[in-house]
Amino acid sequence: MNETTLEKNYHYFMDADVSPYIGEWIAILENKIISHGRNLKEVVRIANNISKGKKFLLARVPSEETMIF
């Protein structure tokens, strides 16, 4: 089964060291962080300009104290 672009971007997010972006929003496209910051609208605006219509993954990097169940 082939992974979709969003699935590939999600797996990149789960495997990558995103610690430099703790507390920030990040946009991922083709296994690269193309935009990041604390202002979601700005991150999306920049990612839209860079992605040129391609779908990107938008995620918030949790703090170290965040516990996921």
N, C-alpha and C positions, 0 to 999 in steps of 0.2 A: 504494500500500500504506500503510495506516495504522500509525503507530508505536504500540507499547504504552506504557503509563505508565512501565514500567521503562526502555524504550529512550529515552523523552523525558528521564527523570531522568538517564540515563547521558550523553546528549548535553549536558545542562546541565553536568554534572560536568566533561566534557572541555573545554567552552568557557568556563566561569566562572573568574574569578580567585579561586582558593581559597588563595592564598598566606597569608592570615591564619591559616589552619588547618593549617599545615605540622606534620606529626608527630601530628596528631589524627585521630580517626574523625569522619566527618560522615554525617548522614542527610539525604537529599534527597527532597522530595516536591513535586510540581507546580512545579518550577523555583525552589524555595526550600530553603535549608539550615534544617532544622527542629530540629536538635540537633547538638552537636559536643562533643568533649572527648577526653581521653586514656583514659578508662575506658570500654571498649566496652559493658559491661553497662549502665552509666548512660546512655550515648548511646542505646542500644536502648530502654531503659525510657521515657525521655522521648519518643523518636520514636513509640513505640507509643501513648502517651497522646495525643500531638498528632494522629497520623494517623487515629485512630479506625477501625482496621481496613483502611485503604487501604495498598497496597504502597508501600514507600519503598525507595530505593537506599541501601545502606550501603557506604561506601568509606573507605579510609585515605588521607589526603593524604601523598604521599611527601615526603621531605626533598629539598632542592635538589640534593643529591649523587646521588640515585637515578637510575640510567640504565635506561631501558626499551628493550628491543630488539624 
